[in-house]
Amino acid sequence: MSLLARQEGLDPAAISIEATVAFGRDPEDGGYLLHVDLVVRWPGAAAETVDDLIEKADALCPYARMAWRGTPTTITL
């Protein structure tokens, strides 16, 4: 978010992001999964601006990419 805000000429100093991560079971197959909730706060910023940057950040973030695309994994023995 900070990188994108600076690219748009905005001051990212007031941006805060709270993350809550829960570990649980997938109701479909009983396997394990993670659930992540993010709360973005940016006092004084227009909601449209924040929404636009959140969308762009989700596409840029390596953790979001990992969640949506999977993580390349190599297992050796």
N, C-alpha and C positions, 0 to 999 in steps of 0.2 A: 504494500500500500504506500509506504513512504517513497519508494522509487518512482512509482507511477504519479504520485502527487507532485513530486519535484519536477518530473517531466512535463507536467501540466502547468508548472509555474506556481504551485500552491505550497503552503507551509505545512509540512506533515507533523510538526511538533505536538499537536494536540491529539493525534490519532492514538487510540488504544484498542487493543484486540484481546478479548478474554476467550480462552479456549477451555472447553470441558471435554474430556475424553473418557468414554466408558467402554469397558470390555465386557462382552456378553456372548450370547448364543444366537445364531442365525435361526429364526423360526422356520425357515424352509427346509434346512438340512441338518440342523442341530450342531453345525460346526461353529467355530469361534469367529467373532468379528469385532471390529472397533466401530464406535459411533462418535463422531466429533461434532460439537456445537460451537460455533464461533459467534461472538457478539462484537460488532465493530462500533466504536464510539468516536465521533469526530465533532465535538462541540463547535457550533458556528458555521459548519459547512452545509451547503445546500444538499438536500436529500437526493436530488437527481445526480449531482456530482459524485456523491458517495456511492450510490448504486452503480453508476457507470464504472468507477474505479474498482469496486468489489468484483464486478463481472470480469474486468480486464485482469485483476490480480488472480482470480481463480484460474484463468487460462495460463497465467505465467508461473504460478507457484509450483515448485517441484513436488511438494507434498500433495497438492491437489492432483497433479498429473499422475503421481504414483497411485493415488486412490482410484482415479478413473480409468487409467490405462493398465494398471498393474505394475509390478516391479520385476524387472529382469532378474532372474535368480539362477545361480549355478550351484548345484549340489554335487560334491565329489566324495568319493569313498576311497 
